[in-house]
Amino acid sequence: MIIFQIVLLLSAIILAARLGGIGVGLAGGLGMAIAVFGLGLPPGDIPVSVILIIMSVILALSVMQQAGGMNYMVNCAEKMLRNNPKYINILAPATTFVLTTLAGTGYTAMSVLNVIQQVAKENGVRPSQPLSSAVVASQIAITASPISAATAAMYVVVETMGVSFGTALSVIMPAALFGTVVASFVASRQGCELKDDPIFKERVEKGLVNFTPEEQKQIEPTIEAKRSVWLFLGGVLFIVALLLFKPLLGHALGSRDIIVIVMLLTSFIMAMVCKVQLTSIKKAPIFADGAESLVVILGIVWLSSTIIGVHIPEIKILAGDVLNEYPALLAVVFFCTSALLFSQGATSALLVPIAASLNVDPATILASFVAVSALYMTNIYPTTAFAIATDDTGSFLSSRWNGSFIINHPFFLPGMLGIMAAVPFGFVLANIFV
């Protein structure tokens, strides 16, 4: 029976990977029906805390987006890139890393990818280099964001293990930043010079490369847009302060309650101060993306807790000692699962509670956490696919880089080596701070 249950879980995960997006959650729902109605398993714990946190953060981001704040943040990033074109290989990943860390979602990076490729080719830089590092940086930054779904799912577990928020940030943020630096360096060394690329030369001769930067819409940001950004960032800082200085302030609130309350309050203040039409909030693109992530986590994570939950004692016997002996294996599991599920949040919500139930120490969980960022191992994830589509120079089209063998694309080595560098660095930090 246990073998059939494991096959069911693996089959649901494989089906989820094939369907992608909201289909991940639907595959989990199919698996739940079979597990509960067919196999008679008791339903596991629903990841309520993670779902509530995601709901509240997505609501706040949606209000800010409708107020024009998201566009304002992206416009500021665009100006910096265009004003400093010589440093595109440094500024491109730095920009997407900061945007993602502040917003808690990697989709903000898509807003600046076209600008990155325009600035790169206008200055003779192979666009695949800054585009690859920018995409990788945006995904790794999820593990550095204090309000991302992945971080929330991880922290609600390690918090119960006695780890303070400051301690968690002191490990995950530097590790993510170090991984981004390594990934950016590797990406900047990939491929020949743009002027020497035969595909680029051929496309130039055929008139397929546009060297004229797209016209910038000179729209002055409204005062409401600027206010929404500052209000949102103020809410994030308030959350961080409440969690960082919890012993000093003497409150007993958990991270879930703090984040949900502050994000709901921030959403209300932004809506009122920035004059956001309440009926428009649910139409924000981020609101739709957030609803999808909720379904993903509900379906696949609930299925996992249902099947694995009833076998925790056996799993502890089989896997507990192995993980204690070789803690870095947890990072490998994080890495492979995130590459399969295409979601840091789902991976974190799925595996961190399991790791804790196996008595894996919090230092190992924190050090390995950056490895949930392997979404770019294939070039079909939305951000990577958009980066390829936005480039007209052909820098992604060479047989060496076009992904014809799944991993032969410019995102693979930077992402792989970035995480391989970040995890050991995370263990060093964890041994110091945890």
GIDAVEN-V50514 format. One record per residue. N is the residue number from 1. RES is the residue in one letter. SS is DSSP state (alpha for helix, beta for strand, coil for the rest). BURIAL is b if it has 16 or more other ideal C-beta (glycine too) atoms within 10 Angstrom, else e. D_FIRST is the distance of its C-alpha to the first C-alpha in Angstrom with 1 decimal. Layout:
# GIDAVEN-V50514
n:res:ss:burial:d_first
N:RES:SS:BURIAL:D_FIRST
N:RES:SS:BURIAL:D_FIRST
This chain:
# GIDAVEN-V50514
n:res:ss:burial:d_first
1:M:coil:e:0.0
2:I:alpha:e:3.8
3:I:alpha:e:5.4
4:F:alpha:e:5.2
5:Q:alpha:b:6.3
6:I:alpha:e:8.8
7:V:alpha:e:9.9
8:L:alpha:b:10.6
9:L:alpha:b:12.6
10:L:alpha:e:14.4
11:S:alpha:e:15.2
12:A:alpha:b:16.6
13:I:alpha:b:18.7
14:I:alpha:e:20.0
15:L:alpha:b:20.9
16:A:alpha:b:22.5
17:A:alpha:b:24.5
18:R:alpha:e:25.8
19:L:alpha:e:26.8
20:G:coil:b:28.3
21:G:coil:b:30.2
22:I:coil:b:29.2
23:G:alpha:b:26.6
24:V:alpha:b:24.4
25:G:alpha:b:24.2
26:L:alpha:b:23.7
27:A:alpha:b:20.7
28:G:alpha:b:19.3
29:G:alpha:b:20.2
30:L:alpha:b:18.4
31:G:alpha:b:15.2
32:M:alpha:b:15.8
33:A:alpha:e:16.4
34:I:alpha:b:13.1
35:A:alpha:b:11.2
36:V:alpha:e:13.5
37:F:alpha:e:14.7
38:G:alpha:e:11.8
39:L:coil:e:8.7
40:G:coil:e:11.2
41:L:coil:b:11.0
42:P:coil:e:14.6
43:P:coil:e:16.7
44:G:coil:b:17.5
45:D:coil:e:21.1
46:I:coil:e:23.2
47:P:coil:b:25.5
48:V:alpha:e:28.5
49:S:alpha:b:30.9
50:V:alpha:b:30.5
51:I:alpha:b:30.9
52:L:alpha:b:34.0
53:I:alpha:b:35.5
54:I:alpha:b:35.0
55:M:alpha:b:36.5
56:S:alpha:b:39.6
57:V:alpha:b:40.3
58:I:alpha:b:39.9
59:L:alpha:b:42.3
60:A:alpha:b:44.9
61:L:alpha:b:44.6
62:S:alpha:b:45.1
63:V:alpha:b:48.2
64:M:alpha:b:49.6
65:Q:alpha:b:48.9
66:Q:alpha:b:50.8
67:A:coil:b:53.6
68:G:coil:b:54.0
69:G:alpha:b:52.8
70:M:alpha:b:50.2
71:N:alpha:b:52.9
72:Y:alpha:b:55.3
73:M:alpha:b:52.9
74:V:alpha:b:52.4
75:N:alpha:b:56.1
76:C:alpha:e:56.9
77:A:alpha:b:54.5
78:E:alpha:b:56.2
79:K:alpha:e:59.6
80:M:alpha:e:58.7
81:L:alpha:b:57.3
82:R:alpha:e:60.3
83:N:alpha:e:62.8
84:N:coil:e:61.3
85:P:alpha:e:60.4
86:K:alpha:e:61.1
87:Y:alpha:e:58.1
88:I:alpha:b:55.6
89:N:alpha:b:53.1
90:I:alpha:b:53.2
91:L:alpha:b:53.6
92:A:alpha:b:51.0
93:P:alpha:b:48.0
94:A:alpha:b:49.8
95:T:alpha:b:50.2
96:T:alpha:b:46.6
97:F:alpha:b:45.4
98:V:alpha:b:47.7
99:L:alpha:b:47.0
100:T:alpha:b:43.2
101:T:alpha:b:43.5
102:L:alpha:b:45.8
103:A:alpha:b:43.9
104:G:coil:b:40.3
105:T:coil:b:39.4
106:G:alpha:b:39.9
107:Y:alpha:b:41.1
108:T:alpha:b:44.6
109:A:alpha:b:45.0
110:M:alpha:b:45.1
111:S:alpha:b:48.4
112:V:alpha:b:50.2
113:L:alpha:b:48.8
114:N:alpha:b:51.6
115:V:alpha:b:54.2
116:I:alpha:b:52.9
117:Q:alpha:b:53.1
118:Q:alpha:b:56.6
119:V:alpha:b:57.9
120:A:alpha:b:56.5
121:K:alpha:b:58.0
122:E:alpha:e:61.3
123:N:coil:e:61.6
124:G:coil:e:60.5
125:V:coil:b:57.1
126:R:coil:b:54.2
127:P:alpha:b:52.2
128:S:alpha:b:48.8
129:Q:alpha:b:49.5
130:P:alpha:b:49.9
131:L:alpha:b:47.5
132:S:alpha:b:44.7
133:S:alpha:b:45.5
134:A:alpha:b:45.8
135:V:alpha:b:42.4
136:V:alpha:b:40.7
137:A:alpha:b:42.7
138:S:alpha:b:41.7
139:Q:alpha:b:38.0
140:I:alpha:b:38.4
141:A:alpha:b:40.6
142:I:alpha:b:37.7
143:T:alpha:b:36.6
144:A:coil:b:40.2
145:S:coil:b:40.6
146:P:coil:b:40.6
147:I:coil:b:39.6
148:S:coil:b:37.0
149:A:alpha:b:33.6
150:A:alpha:b:32.1
151:T:alpha:b:34.4
152:A:alpha:b:33.9
153:A:alpha:b:30.1
154:M:alpha:b:30.7
155:Y:alpha:b:33.6
156:V:alpha:b:32.1
157:V:alpha:b:29.7
158:V:alpha:b:32.2
159:E:alpha:b:34.7
160:T:alpha:e:32.8
161:M:alpha:e:32.9
162:G:coil:e:36.7
163:V:coil:b:37.5
164:S:coil:b:40.5
165:F:alpha:b:40.9
166:G:alpha:e:43.8
167:T:alpha:b:41.8
168:A:alpha:b:39.0
169:L:alpha:b:41.7
170:S:alpha:b:43.5
171:V:alpha:b:40.6
172:I:alpha:b:39.0
173:M:alpha:b:42.3
174:P:alpha:b:44.1
175:A:alpha:b:41.1
176:A:alpha:b:40.7
177:L:alpha:b:44.4
178:F:alpha:b:44.5
179:G:alpha:b:41.8
180:T:alpha:b:43.8
181:V:alpha:b:47.0
182:V:alpha:b:45.4
183:A:alpha:b:43.8
184:S:alpha:b:47.2
185:F:alpha:b:49.1
186:V:alpha:b:46.8
187:A:alpha:b:47.1
188:S:coil:b:50.9
189:R:coil:e:51.1
190:Q:coil:b:49.1
191:G:coil:b:51.0
192:C:coil:e:54.7
193:E:coil:e:57.4
194:L:alpha:b:57.4
195:K:alpha:e:60.9
196:D:alpha:e:59.8
197:D:coil:b:56.8
198:P:alpha:e:57.8
199:I:alpha:b:55.4
200:F:alpha:b:57.0
201:K:alpha:e:60.5
202:E:alpha:e:59.7
203:R:alpha:b:58.4
204:V:alpha:e:61.5
205:E:alpha:e:63.8
206:K:coil:e:62.0
207:G:coil:e:62.4
208:L:coil:e:58.7
209:V:coil:b:58.9
210:N:coil:e:60.2
211:F:coil:e:62.2
212:T:coil:e:63.4
213:P:coil:e:61.4
214:E:coil:e:60.1
215:E:coil:e:62.5
216:Q:coil:e:61.5
217:K:coil:e:61.7
218:Q:coil:e:64.1
219:I:coil:e:62.8
220:E:coil:e:63.8
221:P:coil:e:60.8
222:T:coil:b:61.5
223:I:alpha:e:61.9
224:E:alpha:b:58.9
225:A:alpha:b:56.7
226:K:alpha:b:57.9
227:R:alpha:b:57.5
228:S:alpha:b:53.9
229:V:alpha:b:53.0
230:W:alpha:e:54.8
231:L:alpha:b:53.3
232:F:alpha:b:49.7
233:L:alpha:b:50.4
234:G:alpha:e:52.0
235:G:alpha:b:48.8
236:V:alpha:b:46.7
237:L:alpha:e:49.2
238:F:alpha:e:49.2
239:I:alpha:b:45.5
240:V:alpha:b:45.7
241:A:alpha:e:48.6
242:L:alpha:b:46.9
243:L:alpha:b:43.9
244:L:alpha:b:46.1
245:F:coil:e:48.6
246:K:alpha:b:46.4
247:P:alpha:e:47.7
248:L:alpha:e:51.3
249:L:alpha:e:51.0
250:G:coil:e:49.3
251:H:coil:e:46.9
252:A:coil:e:43.3
253:L:coil:e:41.8
254:G:coil:b:38.5
255:S:alpha:b:38.2
256:R:alpha:b:36.5
257:D:alpha:e:39.2
258:I:alpha:b:42.0
259:I:alpha:b:40.8
260:V:alpha:b:40.2
261:I:alpha:e:43.5
262:V:alpha:b:45.6
263:M:alpha:b:44.2
264:L:alpha:e:44.8
265:L:alpha:e:48.3
266:T:alpha:b:49.0
267:S:alpha:b:48.0
268:F:alpha:e:50.4
269:I:alpha:b:53.2
270:M:alpha:b:52.8
271:A:alpha:b:52.8
272:M:alpha:e:55.9
273:V:alpha:e:57.9
274:C:coil:b:57.1
275:K:coil:e:57.6
276:V:coil:b:54.3
277:Q:coil:e:53.9
278:L:alpha:e:50.9
279:T:alpha:e:49.8
280:S:alpha:e:49.7
281:I:alpha:b:47.0
282:K:alpha:e:44.1
283:K:alpha:e:45.6
284:A:coil:b:45.4
285:P:alpha:e:43.3
286:I:alpha:b:41.6
287:F:alpha:b:40.6
288:A:alpha:e:38.7
289:D:alpha:b:37.1
290:G:alpha:b:36.1
291:A:alpha:e:34.5
292:E:alpha:e:32.4
293:S:alpha:b:31.2
294:L:alpha:b:30.2
295:V:alpha:b:28.0
296:V:alpha:b:26.4
297:I:alpha:b:25.7
298:L:alpha:b:24.5
299:G:alpha:b:22.0
300:I:alpha:b:20.3
301:V:alpha:b:20.8
302:W:alpha:b:19.5
303:L:alpha:b:16.2
304:S:alpha:b:16.0
305:S:alpha:b:16.8
306:T:alpha:b:14.3
307:I:alpha:b:11.2
308:I:alpha:b:12.9
309:G:alpha:b:14.7
310:V:coil:b:12.0
311:H:coil:e:11.4
312:I:alpha:e:15.2
313:P:alpha:e:15.9
314:E:alpha:e:13.7
315:I:alpha:e:15.1
316:K:alpha:e:18.5
317:I:alpha:e:18.4
318:L:alpha:e:17.4
319:A:alpha:b:19.3
320:G:alpha:b:21.9
321:D:alpha:e:24.2
322:V:alpha:e:24.1
323:L:alpha:b:25.2
324:N:alpha:e:27.8
325:E:alpha:e:29.1
326:Y:coil:e:29.1
327:P:coil:b:29.4
328:A:coil:e:30.5
329:L:alpha:e:27.0
330:L:alpha:b:26.3
331:A:alpha:b:29.0
332:V:alpha:e:27.4
333:V:alpha:b:24.1
334:F:alpha:b:26.4
335:F:alpha:b:28.3
336:C:alpha:e:25.6
337:T:alpha:b:23.8
338:S:alpha:b:27.1
339:A:alpha:b:28.2
340:L:alpha:b:25.1
341:L:alpha:b:25.3
342:F:coil:b:29.1
343:S:coil:b:29.3
344:Q:alpha:b:30.3
345:G:alpha:b:29.7
346:A:alpha:b:26.1
347:T:alpha:b:25.4
348:S:alpha:b:27.1
349:A:alpha:b:25.5
350:L:alpha:b:22.0
351:L:alpha:b:22.5
352:V:alpha:b:25.3
353:P:alpha:b:23.6
354:I:alpha:b:20.6
355:A:alpha:b:23.3
356:A:alpha:b:25.1
357:S:alpha:b:22.2
358:L:coil:b:21.9
359:N:coil:e:25.6
360:V:coil:b:26.9
361:D:coil:b:30.6
362:P:alpha:b:32.3
363:A:alpha:b:34.7
364:T:alpha:b:31.9
365:I:alpha:b:30.5
366:L:alpha:b:34.0
367:A:alpha:b:35.0
368:S:alpha:b:32.0
369:F:alpha:b:32.2
370:V:alpha:b:34.6
371:A:alpha:b:31.9
372:V:alpha:b:30.2
373:S:coil:b:33.2
374:A:coil:b:32.1
375:L:alpha:b:32.4
376:Y:alpha:b:35.3
377:M:alpha:b:33.6
378:T:coil:b:33.9
379:N:coil:b:37.0
380:I:coil:e:35.5
381:Y:coil:b:35.1
382:P:alpha:e:37.7
383:T:alpha:b:40.0
384:T:alpha:b:40.0
385:A:alpha:e:40.5
386:F:alpha:b:43.4
387:A:alpha:b:45.0
388:I:alpha:b:45.1
389:A:alpha:e:46.4
390:T:alpha:b:49.2
391:D:coil:b:50.7
392:D:coil:b:53.4
393:T:coil:b:54.6
394:G:coil:b:51.9
395:S:coil:b:50.8
396:F:coil:b:47.2
397:L:coil:b:48.0
398:S:coil:b:48.6
399:S:coil:e:46.2
400:R:coil:e:45.6
401:W:coil:b:44.5
402:N:beta:b:43.2
403:G:coil:b:39.5
404:S:coil:e:39.4
405:F:coil:e:37.0
406:I:coil:e:34.9
407:I:coil:e:36.1
408:N:coil:e:39.8
409:H:beta:b:41.1
410:P:alpha:b:43.2
411:F:alpha:b:40.6
412:F:alpha:b:38.3
413:L:alpha:b:40.4
414:P:alpha:b:41.9
415:G:alpha:b:38.5
416:M:alpha:b:36.8
417:L:alpha:b:39.8
418:G:alpha:b:40.3
419:I:alpha:b:36.9
420:M:alpha:e:37.1
421:A:alpha:b:40.4
422:A:alpha:b:39.3
423:V:alpha:b:36.4
424:P:alpha:e:38.5
425:F:alpha:b:41.2
426:G:alpha:b:38.8
427:F:alpha:b:37.9
428:V:alpha:e:41.7
429:L:alpha:b:42.2
430:A:alpha:b:39.3
431:N:alpha:e:40.7
432:I:alpha:e:44.1
433:F:alpha:b:43.2
434:V:coil:b:40.0
